[in-house]
């Protein structure tokens, strides 16, 4: 298993799954976050809101 907070190149992914050798599990930053979120390890879900500017247009003076 090889872990990075970044990404793996196409060549690295190909080499990790090359025929004739044991496969190597590659975990990049996105997959790591997904795994941590799924297991709720070190992460807390939050709700965010985006302002809808159109709603407030009728209140402009």
N, C-alpha and C positions, 0 to 999 in steps of 0.2 A: 504494500500500500504506500502510495506517495501522496502527500497532501500539500496543497499550496493555497494561499489566499488569493492568488492571481488566477491565471489560466494556463492551460497546456497547449502547446503547438500541435498542429496536425501530425507532424512527424512523431512527437512524443506519444500521442494517442495511438498511432499506428504501431509503434515499437512496443507499447504496453500490451498489445493484443496480437503480436506477431505469432504466426504458426510455428509449432515445434518447441515453444518455451511456455512455462507457466505464465498465465496472464497476471498483469500487475494492475491493481485497483488504483485508479487515478481519481482523486477528489479535489476539484477546484473550488474556488471561493463561493460560487453560486451553489454548488452541490453541498458544500459544508453548511451554508446558511439554511438550505432546505432541510438538511438532516437535523440541525440543531432546533429549528422551528418545529419539525415533526415530533421531536422528543421533548420539546419545551425545556431545553438545557441552556441556561444563561440568557434566555430571551424572554421578553414579556410582550404580549400583544398590545398594541395601542390602536386607537381609532383616530384618524385624522380627517379634517374637513377642509374643503376648498371653497373659497368665497365665490358666490355667484353674483358677479357685478351687475348683471341684468336685473336682478331682483331689486336692487337699490336705485336704479335709474329713475323710477317714478318719484323718489323722494328728493331728487336734486332740485336745487332752487335756481 
